[in-house]
């Protein structure tokens, strides 16, 4: 299994275009030791040639240009991108589909909830029908009792996917905003059946339950939500009133934070944070918070990061 991090920031990227918080200002004026980051997306491949996008961010054009694996290679019109899998229907995870319209028809895996929101409140599926039959929906049917769905993706040979319903939130344009149902957000447990290695990927985690903890315990590598350090971080930075819980993201710090959960995983588990908000102090590589991650053996994903679980 090949994993390519296309974008490692939360919505808005880093620095965010209209933000003058300490981090964004510091990156612009050179006083902060940090890296520019585009909006969160990864690509998965079973053979290193055909790639499945997990989310299509608004920055997809720049992400393709920065990653040679996604270039056209075989014919005049071509791409290393062979399909897209959506973890949710959030605007920062789906808008990139508009920039992929020249590649239609394009297979898109998502749950019925996400397909519904992207056919109504944010109607990407109907809109893109005008380009070579548009997006071909491949349904991920999450079982309402167990909250999982096992499926395969033909372009990813040797990989087995399990979608897991997560506790998070539906998009602002969804009728289920504030009261999400199973299928609005998923995590992925991906197994490389040839190497007996596995990855758990969840860029949005609202909370953990015992069943979800079990999936994290099984994974050789976890690539998970690092959006905020503190739940009230946006308020402290003076850039918003929403909490992490409002947005469907667990904070890293605190007694019940994600760092405490990651500390319970087996010692051999590789732990990587992704979907980092522009206000999060871990973006500052010289910060105390970043030093704490180093002490705990937790990595921070960056654009262009490549690894095999």
Secondary structure, DSSP 8 states (H G I E B T S, - for coil): -EEEEEE-B-TTTBTTTT--SHHHHHHHHT-S----B-B-EEEEESSSSSEEEES--TTHHHHHHH-GGGS--SSSS--SEEEEE-SS--HHHHTHHHHTGGG-SEEEEE-HHHHHHTTTTT-HHHHHTTTTT-EEEEE----TTT-EEEE--TTSTTEEEEEEE-B----TTSTTTTS--TTSSEEEEEEETTTTEEEEEES--SB--HHHHHHHHH-SEEEEE--BSSTTHHHHHTS-S--HHHHT--BSSSTTSHHHHHTTS-TT-EEEEE-B-TT-GGGSTTSHHHHHHHHHTEEE--TT-EE--
